[in-house]
Amino acid sequence: MGRIAVIGAGTGAMAAAARLAVAGHRVVVYERASTYGGALGRFERDGFTFDTGPGLLRVPAVLRDLFVKTGKEPLEACVDLAQVDPSARHVFADGTEVALPNASRAGVVAALDQALGAGAGERWGDFLVRAREAWDRTRRPLLEEPLWPNWQVLADREPYPAVPHRRMLRSRRAGTLAEVGAWELREPRLAALLESHALAYGLDPRSAPASAAVLPYMEHAFGTWYVRGGMRELARAMYERCLARRVEFRFGTPVGRIVEKDGRAVGVELAGDPSAGQGSATAAVEDADFVVAGVAPEVLDRLVGGAVPHGGDEVAPQRGAPSRLTVLLALRGGRPAGVAHRTVVHTTDREEELERLFGERPGFPAAPTVTLARPDDPALAPDAEHEAVTVTVTVPSGLGVFEHDVERVLEAARRAVPDLRERLLWHEVRTPADIAEATGAEGGAVPAPALAGASGRLLHPSNRTRVPGLFTVGGWAHPGGGLPHAGMSGALVSGLIVEGPDFRGSQ
């Protein structure tokens, strides 16, 4: 079989590497960092442990399939996977709170009716029915198949079956997620609940297509899951599965360029001694039959010596996506009983937040929407008398973060943890600059999942490129960002290499 060079050791890259190795290929992964996992990072200090990337897993079937297809041990035998219940607690601008049960339509309807008033739950339940229809229409082309050559069909058709909205003797249908909230949910707190799902992925609900309704549907239908010991354990399990399949990893080994011959990718040139310069005598070339790049578009630009090999009639790489700020909190005092794993504290000024995040003059919101992760996991704190809390905020990419911005985050978090100031021992901050340093993505941008509609603006480039033998994998390639999407990209790349260009996805 062939020799495969994989650039990067993120989730998508490791998913592809394991599948390709099972198919009989010799796979070598080149990772410039000292470890594996990509966005699934970990920070440890004074006995506290924090996830610095995704804190929950959705659509676990994607990774279950990976582990079934690459070995005898299933996912649950390799990690301690636990369903989170409630799925989330929401604290709205007016102080109203609601805890939503995990993967229970009846439970969610009842909780919303009790917290927001009779009828609120039914409207949300009806919305989920329509969101399911959008999911059914787009699931296969957006997750399970290589990007269609006629991808414009996905770009031009809005799969969400919006309800006609009559106003001034005219009927209109929602075209954006914000319009779905305003016209169909008709309750500001329900609209905020809906929009928070888009905001978590760095999407502006005012311009995100109505098909973004699949984001809350995925959480509702497949639940939210946590890996005990921290989500980094999932990266560890994937890495060990790769090793078991004889994938070779070379850490601290940056790739300087992708080598082409006669218009085809035929290997990688290692960067060698950074002080010697690219193309120096210290650089080594490693031959490969196929190259799989799990890197940001800006990095791929450099590796191919110019523009990313997508363009023309193809989907162009996304640029300028928002980033995230993460604040890690070490607290004295144990985790109170009954606390939700995840709490979303909504902004008190929606318009100001959206303008600061997505307007022409980006900046840090005065009252940002923040998400607190408070896992019921003794492994994350030094003892039962302490608690590790992670707070995440969507921010513009490239944004400089100052101490007064962190103070705004802490103030928002106090709405969920009133005694936060008294309990705080110390905090650590991970900024967009830290993400940029780790991933190479300009400004620390974080990719969003692929969505239909919106003229293709939220699709991602095909895993195939214009350079034969070169494929892209991970969050910046089809089907986009998020753990399940990255895992599926690995399956698609493996299928395209093993079965050839006629591969149409798993059945």
ZIFEN-V54534 format. One record per residue. N is the residue number from 0. RES is the residue in one small letter. PSI is psi in radians with two decimals (none if undefined). OMEGA is omega in whole degrees, -180 to 180 (* if undefined). Layout:
n:N res:RES psi:PSI omega:OMEGA
n:N res:RES psi:PSI omega:OMEGA
This chain:
n:0 res:m psi:-3.08 omega:-172
n:1 res:g psi:2.99 omega:174
n:2 res:r psi:2.27 omega:-177
n:3 res:i psi:2.22 omega:172
n:4 res:a psi:2.10 omega:179
n:5 res:v psi:2.20 omega:-179
n:6 res:i psi:1.99 omega:-178
n:7 res:g psi:2.60 omega:-179
n:8 res:a psi:0.69 omega:175
n:9 res:g psi:-3.06 omega:-176
n:10 res:t psi:-0.87 omega:-179
n:11 res:g psi:-0.72 omega:-179
n:12 res:a psi:-0.76 omega:180
n:13 res:m psi:-0.60 omega:177
n:14 res:a psi:-0.74 omega:178
n:15 res:a psi:-0.76 omega:-177
n:16 res:a psi:-0.79 omega:-179
n:17 res:a psi:-0.76 omega:-179
n:18 res:r psi:-0.71 omega:-179
n:19 res:l psi:-0.65 omega:179
n:20 res:a psi:-0.70 omega:178
n:21 res:v psi:-0.56 omega:180
n:22 res:a psi:-0.03 omega:175
n:23 res:g psi:0.04 omega:180
n:24 res:h psi:2.67 omega:171
n:25 res:r psi:2.02 omega:-172
n:26 res:v psi:2.25 omega:175
n:27 res:v psi:2.23 omega:179
n:28 res:v psi:2.20 omega:179
n:29 res:y psi:2.05 omega:-177
n:30 res:e psi:2.17 omega:-178
n:31 res:r psi:-0.48 omega:179
n:32 res:a psi:3.09 omega:-177
n:33 res:s psi:0.01 omega:-177
n:34 res:t psi:3.11 omega:-178
n:35 res:y psi:3.02 omega:169
n:36 res:g psi:-0.40 omega:-180
n:37 res:g psi:-2.10 omega:-177
n:38 res:a psi:-0.32 omega:-180
n:39 res:l psi:1.23 omega:-178
n:40 res:g psi:2.99 omega:-179
n:41 res:r psi:2.47 omega:174
n:42 res:f psi:2.34 omega:-179
n:43 res:e psi:2.40 omega:177
n:44 res:r psi:2.33 omega:174
n:45 res:d psi:0.60 omega:180
n:46 res:g psi:-0.05 omega:177
n:47 res:f psi:2.54 omega:178
n:48 res:t psi:2.34 omega:-177
n:49 res:f psi:2.49 omega:165
n:50 res:d psi:2.34 omega:177
n:51 res:t psi:0.02 omega:177
n:52 res:g psi:-2.50 omega:180
n:53 res:p psi:2.39 omega:-178
n:54 res:g psi:-0.18 omega:-178
n:55 res:l psi:2.76 omega:179
n:56 res:l psi:2.31 omega:174
n:57 res:r psi:2.73 omega:-177
n:58 res:v psi:1.06 omega:-178
n:59 res:p psi:-0.24 omega:180
n:60 res:a psi:-0.51 omega:180
n:61 res:v psi:-0.82 omega:-180
n:62 res:l psi:-0.51 omega:173
n:63 res:r psi:-0.73 omega:178
n:64 res:d psi:-0.72 omega:179
n:65 res:l psi:-0.82 omega:-177
n:66 res:f psi:-0.60 omega:176
n:67 res:v psi:-0.71 omega:-175
n:68 res:k psi:-0.24 omega:-175
n:69 res:t psi:0.12 omega:180
n:70 res:g psi:3.03 omega:-176
n:71 res:k psi:-0.47 omega:-178
n:72 res:e psi:2.18 omega:177
n:73 res:p psi:2.99 omega:-178
n:74 res:l psi:-0.79 omega:-175
n:75 res:e psi:-0.31 omega:176
n:76 res:a psi:-0.22 omega:-177
n:77 res:c psi:-0.43 omega:177
n:78 res:v psi:2.74 omega:177
n:79 res:d psi:1.65 omega:-175
n:80 res:l psi:2.19 omega:-176
n:81 res:a psi:2.36 omega:176
n:82 res:q psi:2.36 omega:-176
n:83 res:v psi:2.24 omega:178
n:84 res:d psi:2.14 omega:3
n:85 res:p psi:2.80 omega:178
n:86 res:s psi:-0.71 omega:179
n:87 res:a psi:2.67 omega:170
n:88 res:r psi:2.32 omega:-180
n:89 res:h psi:2.31 omega:175
n:90 res:v psi:1.94 omega:-174
n:91 res:f psi:3.00 omega:-174
n:92 res:a psi:-0.60 omega:-178
n:93 res:d psi:0.09 omega:180
n:94 res:g psi:-0.18 omega:177
n:95 res:t psi:2.46 omega:179
n:96 res:e psi:2.59 omega:174
n:97 res:v psi:2.40 omega:175
n:98 res:a psi:2.16 omega:-174
n:99 res:l psi:2.12 omega:178
n:100 res:p psi:2.69 omega:-178
n:101 res:n psi:2.16 omega:172
n:102 res:a psi:0.72 omega:178
n:103 res:s psi:1.83 omega:-179
n:104 res:r psi:-0.80 omega:-179
n:105 res:a psi:-0.71 omega:179
n:106 res:g psi:-0.69 omega:179
n:107 res:v psi:-0.77 omega:178
n:108 res:v psi:-0.81 omega:-179
n:109 res:a psi:-0.72 omega:-179
n:110 res:a psi:-0.72 omega:180
n:111 res:l psi:-0.70 omega:177
n:112 res:d psi:-0.74 omega:-178
n:113 res:q psi:-0.69 omega:-175
n:114 res:a psi:-0.67 omega:-172
n:115 res:l psi:-0.13 omega:179
n:116 res:g psi:2.69 omega:-178
n:117 res:a psi:2.39 omega:179
n:118 res:g psi:-0.42 omega:-179
n:119 res:a psi:-0.78 omega:-179
n:120 res:g psi:-0.69 omega:180
n:121 res:e psi:-0.71 omega:179
n:122 res:r psi:-0.70 omega:178
n:123 res:w psi:-0.69 omega:178
n:124 res:g psi:-0.72 omega:177
n:125 res:d psi:-0.67 omega:177
n:126 res:f psi:-0.73 omega:-180
n:127 res:l psi:-0.57 omega:176
n:128 res:v psi:-0.76 omega:178
n:129 res:r psi:-0.65 omega:178
n:130 res:a psi:-0.62 omega:178
n:131 res:r psi:-0.67 omega:179
n:132 res:e psi:-0.72 omega:176
n:133 res:a psi:-0.70 omega:178
n:134 res:w psi:-0.81 omega:-179
n:135 res:d psi:-0.58 omega:-179
n:136 res:r psi:-0.44 omega:-172
n:137 res:t psi:-0.20 omega:-173
n:138 res:r psi:-0.90 omega:-175
n:139 res:r psi:-0.90 omega:-178
n:140 res:p psi:-0.42 omega:-177
n:141 res:l psi:-0.19 omega:-179
n:142 res:l psi:-0.64 omega:-166
n:143 res:e psi:-0.06 omega:180
n:144 res:e psi:2.64 omega:169
n:145 res:p psi:2.66 omega:-179
n:146 res:l psi:2.26 omega:-178
n:147 res:w psi:2.48 omega:172
n:148 res:p psi:-0.62 omega:175
n:149 res:n psi:0.96 omega:-176
n:150 res:w psi:-0.27 omega:179
n:151 res:q psi:-0.43 omega:176
n:152 res:v psi:-0.71 omega:177
n:153 res:l psi:-0.58 omega:-176
n:154 res:a psi:-0.62 omega:-171
n:155 res:d psi:-0.36 omega:-177
n:156 res:r psi:2.20 omega:176
n:157 res:e psi:1.97 omega:-174
n:158 res:p psi:-0.22 omega:-177
n:159 res:y psi:2.18 omega:-178
n:160 res:p psi:1.35 omega:-175
n:161 res:a psi:2.57 omega:178
n:162 res:v psi:2.32 omega:178
n:163 res:p psi:2.37 omega:-180
n:164 res:h psi:2.08 omega:-177
n:165 res:r psi:2.27 omega:177
n:166 res:r psi:2.28 omega:179
n:167 res:m psi:0.81 omega:176
n:168 res:l psi:0.27 omega:179
n:169 res:r psi:2.61 omega:176
n:170 res:s psi:2.32 omega:178
n:171 res:r psi:2.71 omega:176
n:172 res:r psi:2.47 omega:-178
n:173 res:a psi:2.28 omega:177
n:174 res:g psi:-0.25 omega:179
n:175 res:t psi:2.86 omega:179
n:176 res:l psi:-0.64 omega:179
n:177 res:a psi:-0.65 omega:179
n:178 res:e psi:-0.61 omega:174
n:179 res:v psi:-0.79 omega:180
n:180 res:g psi:-0.77 omega:-175
n:181 res:a psi:-0.69 omega:-172
n:182 res:w psi:-0.53 omega:-175
n:183 res:e psi:-0.70 omega:180
n:184 res:l psi:-0.64 omega:171
n:185 res:r psi:0.65 omega:178
n:186 res:e psi:2.07 omega:-173
n:187 res:p psi:-0.64 omega:-179
n:188 res:r psi:-0.62 omega:173
n:189 res:l psi:-0.69 omega:177
n:190 res:a psi:-0.70 omega:178
n:191 res:a psi:-0.69 omega:177
n:192 res:l psi:-0.80 omega:179
n:193 res:l psi:-0.85 omega:-175
n:194 res:e psi:-0.46 omega:-179
n:195 res:s psi:-0.49 omega:178
n:196 res:h psi:-0.69 omega:176
n:197 res:a psi:-0.76 omega:-177
n:198 res:l psi:-0.63 omega:-180
n:199 res:a psi:-0.46 omega:178
n:200 res:y psi:0.19 omega:179
n:201 res:g psi:0.47 omega:-179
n:202 res:l psi:2.41 omega:176
n:203 res:d psi:2.01 omega:-177
n:204 res:p psi:-0.38 omega:-180
n:205 res:r psi:-0.37 omega:179
n:206 res:s psi:-0.24 omega:177
n:207 res:a psi:2.37 omega:-178
n:208 res:p psi:2.80 omega:178
n:209 res:a psi:-0.43 omega:179
n:210 res:s psi:-0.23 omega:174
n:211 res:a psi:-0.11 omega:173
n:212 res:a psi:-0.35 omega:179
n:213 res:v psi:-0.37 omega:-178
n:214 res:l psi:-0.92 omega:174
n:215 res:p psi:-0.50 omega:178
n:216 res:y psi:-0.72 omega:179
n:217 res:m psi:-0.74 omega:179
n:218 res:e psi:-0.73 omega:-179
n:219 res:h psi:-0.78 omega:-172
n:220 res:a psi:-0.66 omega:-173
n:221 res:f psi:-0.08 omega:177
n:222 res:g psi:3.03 omega:174
n:223 res:t psi:2.40 omega:-172
n:224 res:w psi:2.61 omega:-180
n:225 res:y psi:2.52 omega:176
n:226 res:v psi:2.04 omega:-178
n:227 res:r psi:2.43 omega:-172
n:228 res:g psi:-0.12 omega:-179
n:229 res:g psi:2.66 omega:-177
n:230 res:m psi:-0.32 omega:175
n:231 res:r psi:-0.46 omega:178
n:232 res:e psi:-0.53 omega:177
n:233 res:l psi:-0.74 omega:176
n:234 res:a psi:-0.71 omega:178
n:235 res:r psi:-0.76 omega:-180
n:236 res:a psi:-0.69 omega:179
n:237 res:m psi:-0.72 omega:179
n:238 res:y psi:-0.80 omega:-180
n:239 res:e psi:-0.59 omega:176
n:240 res:r psi:-0.70 omega:176
n:241 res:c psi:-0.79 omega:179
n:242 res:l psi:-0.70 omega:179
n:243 res:a psi:-0.47 omega:178
n:244 res:r psi:0.22 omega:176
n:245 res:r psi:0.54 omega:169
n:246 res:v psi:2.37 omega:179
n:247 res:e psi:2.31 omega:178
n:248 res:f psi:2.36 omega:174
n:249 res:r psi:1.74 omega:-179
n:250 res:f psi:2.80 omega:-177
n:251 res:g psi:0.54 omega:-175
n:252 res:t psi:1.47 omega:178
n:253 res:p psi:2.54 omega:175
n:254 res:v psi:2.28 omega:-180
n:255 res:g psi:-0.64 omega:178
n:256 res:r psi:2.80 omega:173
n:257 res:i psi:2.19 omega:-176
n:258 res:v psi:2.27 omega:178
n:259 res:e psi:2.57 omega:175
n:260 res:k psi:2.19 omega:-179
n:261 res:d psi:0.67 omega:176
n:262 res:g psi:0.16 omega:-179
n:263 res:r psi:2.52 omega:175
n:264 res:a psi:2.19 omega:-176
n:265 res:v psi:0.17 omega:178
n:266 res:g psi:-2.98 omega:179
n:267 res:v psi:2.55 omega:174
n:268 res:e psi:2.13 omega:-180
n:269 res:l psi:2.61 omega:-174
n:270 res:a psi:-0.44 omega:180
n:271 res:g psi:-2.61 omega:-180
n:272 res:d psi:2.02 omega:-178
n:273 res:p psi:-0.52 omega:-178
n:274 res:s psi:-0.25 omega:-177
n:275 res:a psi:-0.32 omega:179
n:276 res:g psi:2.65 omega:-179
n:277 res:q psi:2.47 omega:179
n:278 res:g psi:0.16 omega:-179
n:279 res:s psi:3.04 omega:-178
n:280 res:a psi:-0.33 omega:-178
n:281 res:t psi:-0.22 omega:-177
n:282 res:a psi:2.42 omega:180
n:283 res:a psi:2.49 omega:179
n:284 res:v psi:2.27 omega:178
n:285 res:e psi:2.09 omega:-178
n:286 res:d psi:2.63 omega:177
n:287 res:a psi:2.60 omega:174
n:288 res:d psi:-0.52 omega:177
n:289 res:f psi:2.58 omega:175
n:290 res:v psi:2.27 omega:178
n:291 res:v psi:2.07 omega:-176
n:292 res:a psi:1.99 omega:176
n:293 res:g psi:1.09 omega:-173
n:294 res:v psi:2.91 omega:177
n:295 res:a psi:2.74 omega:-179
n:296 res:p psi:-0.67 omega:-179
n:297 res:e psi:-0.63 omega:179
n:298 res:v psi:-0.74 omega:179
n:299 res:l psi:-0.62 omega:174
n:300 res:d psi:-0.86 omega:-177
n:301 res:r psi:-0.65 omega:-176
n:302 res:l psi:-0.51 omega:180
n:303 res:v psi:0.05 omega:176
n:304 res:g psi:0.53 omega:179
n:305 res:g psi:-2.59 omega:-179
n:306 res:a psi:2.59 omega:175
n:307 res:v psi:2.36 omega:-174
n:308 res:p psi:0.91 omega:170
n:309 res:h psi:2.72 omega:177
n:310 res:g psi:-2.92 omega:-179
n:311 res:g psi:-2.12 omega:180
n:312 res:d psi:0.07 omega:-179
n:313 res:e psi:2.91 omega:176
n:314 res:v psi:2.28 omega:179
n:315 res:a psi:2.59 omega:178
n:316 res:p psi:2.51 omega:176
n:317 res:q psi:2.48 omega:177
n:318 res:r psi:2.61 omega:173
n:319 res:g psi:0.36 omega:177
n:320 res:a psi:2.64 omega:178
n:321 res:p psi:2.97 omega:-179
n:322 res:s psi:-2.91 omega:179
n:323 res:r psi:2.56 omega:169
n:324 res:l psi:2.31 omega:179
n:325 res:t psi:2.25 omega:178
n:326 res:v psi:2.11 omega:-178
n:327 res:l psi:2.16 omega:-173
n:328 res:l psi:2.15 omega:172
n:329 res:a psi:2.02 omega:-174
n:330 res:l psi:2.44 omega:169
n:331 res:r psi:2.57 omega:-175
n:332 res:g psi:2.38 omega:-177
n:333 res:g psi:2.90 omega:178
n:334 res:r psi:2.15 omega:-179
n:335 res:p psi:2.57 omega:179
n:336 res:a psi:2.47 omega:176
n:337 res:g psi:0.04 omega:179
n:338 res:v psi:2.42 omega:178
n:339 res:a psi:2.53 omega:176
n:340 res:h psi:-0.74 omega:-176
n:341 res:r psi:2.27 omega:176
n:342 res:t psi:2.25 omega:176
n:343 res:v psi:2.07 omega:177
n:344 res:v psi:1.96 omega:-174
n:345 res:h psi:2.61 omega:179
n:346 res:t psi:2.65 omega:174
n:347 res:t psi:-0.04 omega:179
n:348 res:d psi:1.49 omega:-176
n:349 res:r psi:-0.84 omega:-175
n:350 res:e psi:-0.73 omega:180
n:351 res:e psi:-0.72 omega:-179
n:352 res:e psi:-0.84 omega:-178
n:353 res:l psi:-0.64 omega:179
n:354 res:e psi:-0.68 omega:179
n:355 res:r psi:-0.59 omega:-178
n:356 res:l psi:-0.66 omega:-170
n:357 res:f psi:0.00 omega:-178
n:358 res:g psi:-3.07 omega:-177
n:359 res:e psi:-0.36 omega:179
n:360 res:r psi:1.40 omega:-175
n:361 res:p psi:2.63 omega:178
n:362 res:g psi:-3.05 omega:-178
n:363 res:f psi:2.22 omega:-179
n:364 res:p psi:2.57 omega:178
n:365 res:a psi:-0.61 omega:180
n:366 res:a psi:1.40 omega:-173
n:367 res:p psi:2.68 omega:167
n:368 res:t psi:2.23 omega:-179
n:369 res:v psi:2.62 omega:176
n:370 res:t psi:2.19 omega:180
n:371 res:l psi:2.29 omega:173
n:372 res:a psi:2.12 omega:-179
n:373 res:r psi:1.26 omega:-176
n:374 res:p psi:2.50 omega:173
n:375 res:d psi:1.32 omega:-171
n:376 res:d psi:1.79 omega:-179
n:377 res:p psi:-0.37 omega:-178
n:378 res:a psi:-0.23 omega:-174
n:379 res:l psi:-0.21 omega:-178
n:380 res:a psi:2.73 omega:-178
n:381 res:p psi:-0.50 omega:178
n:382 res:d psi:-3.11 omega:-176
n:383 res:a psi:-0.14 omega:-179
n:384 res:e psi:0.26 omega:178
n:385 res:h psi:2.82 omega:-179
n:386 res:e psi:2.43 omega:175
n:387 res:a psi:2.16 omega:-178
n:388 res:v psi:2.35 omega:178
n:389 res:t psi:2.25 omega:180
n:390 res:v psi:2.23 omega:179
n:391 res:t psi:2.57 omega:-178
n:392 res:v psi:2.38 omega:171
n:393 res:t psi:2.28 omega:-179
n:394 res:v psi:2.81 omega:177
n:395 res:p psi:2.51 omega:176
n:396 res:s psi:2.58 omega:-179
n:397 res:g psi:0.03 omega:-177
n:398 res:l psi:2.28 omega:171
n:399 res:g psi:2.35 omega:-176
n:400 res:v psi:2.29 omega:-177
n:401 res:f psi:2.96 omega:-176
n:402 res:e psi:-0.59 omega:179
n:403 res:h psi:-0.44 omega:174
n:404 res:d psi:-0.73 omega:177
n:405 res:v psi:-0.64 omega:177
n:406 res:e psi:-0.64 omega:176
n:407 res:r psi:-0.67 omega:177
n:408 res:v psi:-0.79 omega:-180
n:409 res:l psi:-0.65 omega:179
n:410 res:e psi:-0.72 omega:177
n:411 res:a psi:-0.70 omega:-179
n:412 res:a psi:-0.48 omega:180
n:413 res:r psi:-0.39 omega:177
n:414 res:r psi:-0.36 omega:176
n:415 res:a psi:-0.51 omega:-180
n:416 res:v psi:1.47 omega:-173
n:417 res:p psi:-0.56 omega:-178
n:418 res:d psi:0.46 omega:-176
n:419 res:l psi:-0.81 omega:-177
n:420 res:r psi:-0.73 omega:-178
n:421 res:e psi:-0.50 omega:-176
n:422 res:r psi:-0.25 omega:-171
n:423 res:l psi:2.11 omega:174
n:424 res:l psi:-0.85 omega:178
n:425 res:w psi:2.90 omega:176
n:426 res:h psi:2.66 omega:175
n:427 res:e psi:2.57 omega:-176
n:428 res:v psi:2.34 omega:173
n:429 res:r psi:2.03 omega:-171
n:430 res:t psi:3.00 omega:173
n:431 res:p psi:-0.57 omega:178
n:432 res:a psi:-0.63 omega:177
n:433 res:d psi:-0.69 omega:178
n:434 res:i psi:-0.74 omega:179
n:435 res:a psi:-0.70 omega:179
n:436 res:e psi:-0.66 omega:-177
n:437 res:a psi:-0.60 omega:-172
n:438 res:t psi:-0.36 omega:-175
n:439 res:g psi:-0.08 omega:179
n:440 res:a psi:2.32 omega:-176
n:441 res:e psi:2.22 omega:178
n:442 res:g psi:0.13 omega:-177
n:443 res:g psi:0.47 omega:-179
n:444 res:a psi:2.56 omega:180
n:445 res:v psi:2.19 omega:-175
n:446 res:p psi:2.55 omega:176
n:447 res:a psi:2.83 omega:175
n:448 res:p psi:2.72 omega:175
n:449 res:a psi:2.46 omega:177
n:450 res:l psi:2.52 omega:177
n:451 res:a psi:2.89 omega:-179
n:452 res:g psi:-2.82 omega:177
n:453 res:a psi:0.55 omega:179
n:454 res:s psi:0.41 omega:179
n:455 res:g psi:0.11 omega:-177
n:456 res:r psi:-0.48 omega:-177
n:457 res:l psi:0.32 omega:167
n:458 res:l psi:2.89 omega:179
n:459 res:h psi:2.72 omega:-179
n:460 res:p psi:2.64 omega:177
n:461 res:s psi:2.66 omega:175
n:462 res:n psi:-0.42 omega:172
n:463 res:r psi:2.63 omega:176
n:464 res:t psi:3.08 omega:178
n:465 res:r psi:-0.20 omega:176
n:466 res:v psi:1.93 omega:179
n:467 res:p psi:2.42 omega:-180
n:468 res:g psi:-0.12 omega:180
n:469 res:l psi:2.21 omega:-180
n:470 res:f psi:2.69 omega:177
n:471 res:t psi:2.56 omega:-176
n:472 res:v psi:2.78 omega:177
n:473 res:g psi:-2.96 omega:-171
n:474 res:g psi:-0.42 omega:-178
n:475 res:w psi:0.05 omega:177
n:476 res:a psi:2.93 omega:176
n:477 res:h psi:2.29 omega:8
n:478 res:p psi:0.42 omega:171
n:479 res:g psi:-2.89 omega:-171
n:480 res:g psi:2.84 omega:-177
n:481 res:g psi:2.56 omega:-176
n:482 res:l psi:-0.85 omega:-180
n:483 res:p psi:-0.63 omega:-180
n:484 res:h psi:-0.71 omega:177
n:485 res:a psi:-0.73 omega:178
n:486 res:g psi:-0.69 omega:179
n:487 res:m psi:-0.58 omega:178
n:488 res:s psi:-0.62 omega:177
n:489 res:g psi:-0.67 omega:178
n:490 res:a psi:-0.69 omega:-179
n:491 res:l psi:-0.77 omega:179
n:492 res:v psi:-0.75 omega:178
n:493 res:s psi:-0.78 omega:180
n:494 res:g psi:-0.70 omega:-180
n:495 res:l psi:-0.61 omega:-180
n:496 res:i psi:-0.78 omega:-176
n:497 res:v psi:-0.77 omega:-174
n:498 res:e psi:-0.24 omega:177
n:499 res:g psi:-3.13 omega:-173
n:500 res:p psi:-0.26 omega:179
n:501 res:d psi:0.02 omega:179
n:502 res:f psi:2.30 omega:-177
n:503 res:r psi:0.23 omega:178
n:504 res:g psi:2.89 omega:-180
n:505 res:s psi:2.58 omega:-179
n:506 res:q psi:none omega:*
